[in-house]
Amino acid sequence: MTMTDLKESVSSLRNRATSRNPRKFTVPLDNMGQTKRVSEYYGELTFDFKTSEDISDTTKREIIKALDEGRGIKKEHAEAVAKAVTDWAVSNGATHFCHWFQPLTGGTAEKHDAFFSFNKEGKAIERLSASQLMQGEPDASSFPNGGSRSTFEARGYTTWDLTSPMFLIETVNGRTLYIPTAFVSYLGESLDIKTPLLKSISALGPAATKFLKLAGHTQSSSVHVTCGAEQEYFLIDKAFYYARPDLVMTGRTLFGALTTRNQQLEDHYFGLVPDRVLAFMQEFDYELHRLGIPSKTRHNEVAPGQFEMAPIFTEANVASDNNQIVMTTMRRIAEKHDMMVLLHEKPFAGINGSGKHVNWSMSDDTGLNLLEPGSEPQSNLRFLATVAIIVEALHRYANPLRMAISGAGNDHRLGANEAPPSIISAYLGDTIDKIFHAIMEDKSFEPTSNNVLNLGTNQLAHLLKDNTDRNRTSPFAFTGNKFEFRAVGSSHAIGLPMTILNAAVTDIFIEANSFLETEQGRGQTVDQSLMSLIKKFMTTSQKAVFNGDGYSKEWVAEAARRGLPNLRTTPEALKTMTDKNAYSFLVRNGIFHESEIETRYNILLERYIKIREIEFETMIDMIHQFVIPSGLEYKTMLTKIIKGQKEMGVPASNFEMDAYKKVSAKIDEVYVLAANLYKELGEDHSNHQKYAEKIATELMTTVTTMAGICNELEDLIPNQFYTLPKYYDMLFLR
């Protein structure tokens, strides 16, 4: 194929993208011929033993009691669930089931088995046994294990997670039952994201419950963690996606010249949703609701081509599972609309990247939200003490929390114009911050303003003002009745950040409980002991509170003066995992064994290196296959022009000569850099930590320079010779 053929191909891609019509999608009708309401189909593809009408109340109570007491369920109870879910799944068209788990790849895994079996008479039947429901055996050595297992040590186990509903996934030719499970090695080491998360939830609940009792809320008998994970993403036409090898191989564009207009006019955020995108969102919401995922909000995000969905809060473990389903489902539905979802944190350089804002809180069995300030937060000592505990956890365990959000993709985003910096700090808002300062200074706090905003016109309703504003620049912001962990990357599994956060807060709750018991034992009242606790923790952790502009250079300097860590790259953040003292809270609270922390360090470090090497090799290949040939084709045309003018006795103009020289110089420059990078990749790098650090500093600097040169060539070479879809195509054509 000639370069002209390639150009015609790119042109046809543009025509294809702009000529597509929105995919027609219709919600099914009910028995009366009316369009079904969400409430009529919500959760129709999910099965929860707690709500099944085919399982006796006695069995349900026994299973729930076993869960509460931390013991295994009886075989006959598992058989009852297995029979009920088999009947339900098969009657809904399922032919297979699978144990669905979350290995340390950041994604999910599954192996399908048929319900098909034989009874004692040899007759074919549909059956899922109790043992098949409760336990599976995938090959553990084929998943990331961080060197903790040899290839011949293959056995691993998946075990049913009773706290997360089973669900059906529907494809063109049938349905499959998905059973959420944990994944452990033959020796019981966790090889997944779910197991430590469940442990952290189990640890936090009792510690927080004890705190509530010590704080005077004696009617509480349990506390659970709640979460709502907002999901940002980009959508581009499928034709452009497959014409960009970097998107296919790495999830991001490794180079690309920025368009003259992108997000400067601030006209995309909350703007009119394009028809094709809205059609996708409508079908996406429908599928999520059928799967029992409470998708609530959808809108344009800041960058062109960027969008967001946000769900209603649910229990943390279910929210973690739901977010994995969200990412999988949006990819599947987008392809039906001839679009591709980009979940990379920075798919396009120069414009906003994508995050995953993890909204986090705690509630007890009476419905009390521990982070609800009430109308008079200055008098709500239980709430203030809870916030003080969380801020102390954030301050004390900043490095593990930074590690939990690390990754090659997030390195491009953290500290950029739209994301929090890699400095872990908390935003509390002026009101709550002033309350804490008053307590630390033994002063009384007086509210200074009314919480009603009068807008000065009778046509508009008056607004109730929250106790805090929203700070988009903070990595960990209090937003009214919850904390928002804004620094999590858009492609991340939220289980690890929540695990570390839960464990950190658990550790401080345990310390706080001991403090309260001691103070109350000395004769202090509940309120007096809470006041002492607030003063103690806010005094030690105040340096981690920052209510200003987290994007500013001044904050980076101020954080350094405060002594706050600023781990700018993933290798820096992962290196902290080799400090056993820094991660001892995870061990003493039963979240990880030391060996499991080491396993994760090795896996995450190796993953970072592999991702970067794939990016480097892809970039070298694209330079040789696309960028340089496009430049040479343009040079060929310029040569013909210059030669023709010379033969005619007309001197070549400054433009032709300058263009020829500039393109030649840039081709030579990027060729040499690519050759040197290729040579570097062939070197021996046995010390993974040092190699990762070299990648993050030296090699990424080289690659950034190479990307800049490619962008300059893209600007110099006329469209008719440039053979890759540009940012203009991907961000604006749909």
C-alpha positions, 0 to 999 in steps of 0.5 A, spaced: 500 500 500 502 506 498 502 512 502 497 515 498 493 509 499 494 510 507 492 517 506 485 515 503 484 510 508 485 515 513 480 520 509 475 514 509 475 513 517 473 520 517 467 519 513 465 513 516 466 516 523 461 523 521 456 519 517 454 514 523 447 515 526 446 514 533 444 506 535 437 505 536 435 503 543 429 501 546 427 499 553 422 493 553 415 494 554 411 492 560 405 488 559 400 494 558 405 496 552 408 502 556 415 503 556 418 499 563 420 504 568 427 503 571 424 500 578 421 495 574 427 492 571 432 494 576 436 488 578 433 483 574 440 480 572 442 479 579 441 474 584 442 475 592 440 469 597 438 474 602 432 476 597 431 470 594 423 467 594 426 460 593 430 460 599 427 459 606 427 465 611 431 460 616 436 458 611 437 465 610 438 467 617 443 461 618 447 464 613 447 471 615 449 469 622 454 464 620 457 471 616 456 475 622 460 470 626 466 469 621 464 461 620 463 457 614 456 456 612 453 449 612 453 444 606 445 444 606 445 451 606 450 452 600 446 446 597 439 450 598 442 457 595 446 453 589 439 450 587 435 456 587 440 460 583 441 454 578 433 454 577 433 462 577 439 462 572 437 457 567 430 459 567 433 466 565 437 463 559 444 461 562 447 455 560 454 456 564 457 459 570 463 462 572 467 464 578 469 471 577 475 474 581 479 480 581 487 477 580 492 482 581 492 485 574 487 490 575 482 487 571 477 481 572 478 473 570 473 468 569 473 460 567 466 458 564 463 451 566 456 448 563 450 447 568 450 440 564 451 434 568 448 427 569 444 424 575 444 417 578 440 414 572 445 417 567 440 423 565 442 429 562 440 435 567 442 442 569 446 442 576 450 447 580 453 443 586 454 446 593 462 445 592 462 448 585 458 454 588 463 455 594 470 453 591 473 453 584 480 451 582 484 456 577 491 456 575 494 460 580 501 460 577 498 463 570 496 470 574 501 475 577 504 472 583 510 477 584 515 471 584 511 468 590 510 461 586 513 457 581 510 455 575 509 448 577 506 450 583 499 451 580 494 450 584 489 456 587 482 457 589 476 461 588 471 462 594 464 464 593 463 471 596 456 471 600 456 479 601 456 480 593 450 478 589 451 474 583 449 476 576 448 474 569 452 477 563 448 477 557 451 476 550 449 475 543 448 467 544 446 467 551 447 468 558 452 466 563 452 466 571 457 470 574 459 468 581 463 473 585 469 470 588 476 471 592 482 468 589 487 465 594 493 461 593 494 453 595 497 456 602 492 461 603 495 467 600 491 472 597 492 473 590 487 478 588 484 485 590 477 482 594 480 478 599 484 484 603 478 489 601 474 484 605 479 483 611 479 491 611 472 492 612 471 486 617 477 490 621 474 497 620 467 495 622 468 493 630 473 498 631 468 503 629 463 500 632 467 500 639 468 508 637 461 509 637 459 506 643 465 510 647 462 516 644 455 515 647 452 512 641 450 505 644 445 503 640 450 501 634 451 494 633 455 494 627 458 499 622 459 498 614 463 502 609 460 505 604 462 507 597 460 511 590 466 511 585 465 516 580 468 514 573 471 518 568 472 516 561 473 518 553 469 516 547 472 516 540 470 513 534 472 505 533 475 507 526 480 512 529 482 507 535 484 501 530 488 506 526 492 508 532 497 502 534 498 506 540 491 506 543 490 499 541 497 497 545 497 502 551 491 505 551 493 512 550 496 516 544 504 516 545 504 523 541 499 527 537 499 535 536 494 539 540 488 542 536 488 549 536 481 549 540 480 544 546 478 546 553 480 553 553 473 556 552 470 551 558 464 550 553 464 542 554 463 541 561 456 539 563 455 541 555 450 538 550 451 531 550 452 529 543 447 524 540 451 518 539 454 519 546 447 520 549 445 514 545 451 510 548 449 513 555 442 511 555 443 503 553 449 503 558 445 506 564 439 500 562 444 495 562 447 497 569 440 498 572 439 491 570 445 488 573 443 492 580 448 497 579 445 504 581 448 509 576 445 516 577 449 521 574 451 522 567 454 528 563 460 531 559 467 532 563 472 538 562 476 535 556 473 534 549 471 527 548 470 526 555 464 524 560 463 521 566 458 517 570 456 516 578 453 511 582 449 512 588 453 509 594 453 502 596 457 497 601 464 498 599 465 491 597 459 491 592 461 498 590 468 495 588 465 489 584 460 494 581 466 498 578 469 493 575 462 491 572 462 498 570 468 498 566 467 492 562 460 494 561 461 500 558 467 497 553 462 492 551 456 497 550 460 502 546 463 497 541 455 496 539 455 504 538 462 503 534 465 507 539 471 505 544 472 507 551 479 510 553 480 509 561 487 511 561 488 516 566 491 521 560 490 518 553 491 525 550 497 530 552 495 537 553 488 536 556 485 533 562 486 526 564 481 522 567 480 520 574 476 515 579 473 519 585 472 514 590 467 517 595 467 514 602 464 514 608 461 509 614 454 508 616 452 504 622 446 499 623 441 504 625 442 509 619 447 513 622 452 516 617 459 517 621 461 523 617 454 527 617 456 533 621 449 535 622 446 543 622 451 544 628 457 541 627 461 545 632 457 541 637 457 534 634 463 532 637 462 524 635 463 527 628 469 532 629 472 526 632 471 521 626 474 527 622 480 528 626 481 520 626 481 520 619 485 526 618 490 523 622 490 516 618 491 520 612 497 524 615 500 518 618 499 513 612 500 518 607 506 513 603 501 507 603 495 511 601 500 514 595 502 507 593 495 505 593 494 510 587 500 509 583 501 507 576 504 508 570 497 512 567 496 516 574 503 518 573 501 523 567 495 525 571 497 527 578 500 534 579 497 536 572 492 542 571 486 537 572 488 533 578 491 533 585 498 533 586 502 527 589 502 530 596 497 527 600 493 532 604 486 533 606 481 539 605 476 540 610 473 547 608 473 553 612 467 552 617 470 545 620 477 547 619 475 553 624 472 549 629 478 545 629 482 551 630 478 553 636 478 547 639 486 546 639 486 553 641 481 552 647 476 557 644 469 557 643 467 557 635 461 562 633 458 561 626 459 567 622 454 566 617 447 564 615 446 557 611 441 560 606 444 564 600 439 569 598 440 570 591 436 577 591 431 575 586 424 572 588 424 568 581 429 563 584 429 559 590 433 560 596 439 555 596 441 552 603 449 552 603 453 546 605 458 547 611 464 546 606 465 548 599 468 543 594 475 543 592 477 539 586 484 540 587 485 536 593 486 529 593 482 527 599 476 532 600 471 532 605 464 534 601 459 535 606 457 528 609 463 523 606 470 524 604 472 524 596 479 520 594 480 524 588 487 522 586 485 515 584 486 513 577 480 512 572 483 505 570 484 503 577 481 497 581 478 501 587 479 495 591 486 497 593 485 504 595 479 502 599 483 497 603 489 501 605 484 507 607 480 502 611 486 499 614 489 506 616 483 508 619 482 502 623 489 503 626 487 510 628 480 508 631 483 502 635 488 507 638 483 512 639 478 507 642 484 506 647 485 513 648 478 514 650 477 508 655 483 511 658 480 518 659 474 516 661 477 511 666 480 517 669 473 520 670 472 524 664 465 525 661 464 522 654 464 529 651 471 531 655 474 525 652 472 526 645 474 533 646 481 531 648 481 526 642 480 531 637 485 536 640 490 530 640 489 528 633 488 535 630 494 538 633 499 532 630 496 532 623 494 539 622 500 539 617 496 535 612 490 539 612 490 544 606 484 548 604 487 552 598 489 551 591 492 544 590 494 545 583 499 551 585 506 551 585 506 555 592 503 549 595 508 544 593 513 549 596 509 549 602 508 542 603 515 541 603 516 546 608 511 542 612 515 536 611 509 532 607 512 527 602 511 528 595 512 521 591 512 524 584 513 517 580 510 510 581 517 507 582 518 512 588 511 510 591 512 503 590 519 503 594 516 505 600 513 498 600 520 495 602 519 499 609 516 494 613 515 499 619 511 504 614 506 498 612 506 494 619 499 497 620 497 492 615 500 486 618 498 487 625 490 489 623 490 482 619 489 485 612 496 482 609 501 478 611 508 481 610 509 476 604 503 478 601 506 486 601 512 483 598 508 480 593 504 486 591 511 490 591 514 485 586 508 485 581 506 492 581 513 494 580 514 489 574 507 491 571 510 499 571 516 496 567 512 492 562 507 498 561 513 503 560 517 498 555 510 496 551 509 504 550 517 505 548 517 499 543 510 501 540 513 508 540 519 506 536 515 502 531 510 508 530 516 512 528 519 507 523 512 505 520 508 512 520 512 518 522 518 517 518 515 515 512 510 521 512 516 525 513 520 522 507 514 522 502 513 530 504 520 530 502 520 527 496 514 532 494 519 538 496 525 535 492 520 534 486 518 541 486 525 544 488 528 540 482 523 542 477 524 549 479 531 549 478 530 545 471 526 551 469 531 556 472 527 559 477 530 559 484 527 555 490 523 559 494 525 560 502 519 556 504 520 549 500 528 549 502 526 551 509 521 546 510 525 541 507 531 542 512 526 542 518 523 536 516 530 533 515 533 535 521 527 533 525 527 526 522 534 525 523 533 527 531 527 523 532 531 517 529 537 517 533 533 518 539 529 512 537 535 508 536 538 510 543 532 508 546 531 501 542 539 500 545 537 501 552 531 496 552 536 491 550 540 492 556 540 488 562 536 491 567 536 485 573 535 491 579 528 492 577 527 498 582 533 502 579 531 500 572 524 503 574 527 509 577 531 510 571 525 509 566 521 514 570 526 520 570 531 519 564 527 514 559 521 518 560 524 525 559 527 522 552 520 519 550 517 526 552 522 529 547 521 524 542 513 525 542 515 533 542 519 532 535 513 527 532 508 533 534 513 538 530 513 533 524 505 532 525 505 540 524 510 541 518 507 535 514 501 536 510 495 532 512 495 529 505 502 525 507 500 524 515 498 517 515 495 517 523 488 520 525 490 526 529 487 529 535 482 533 531 479 526 529 479 523 535 476 528 540 471 532 535 469 527 530 463 523 532 
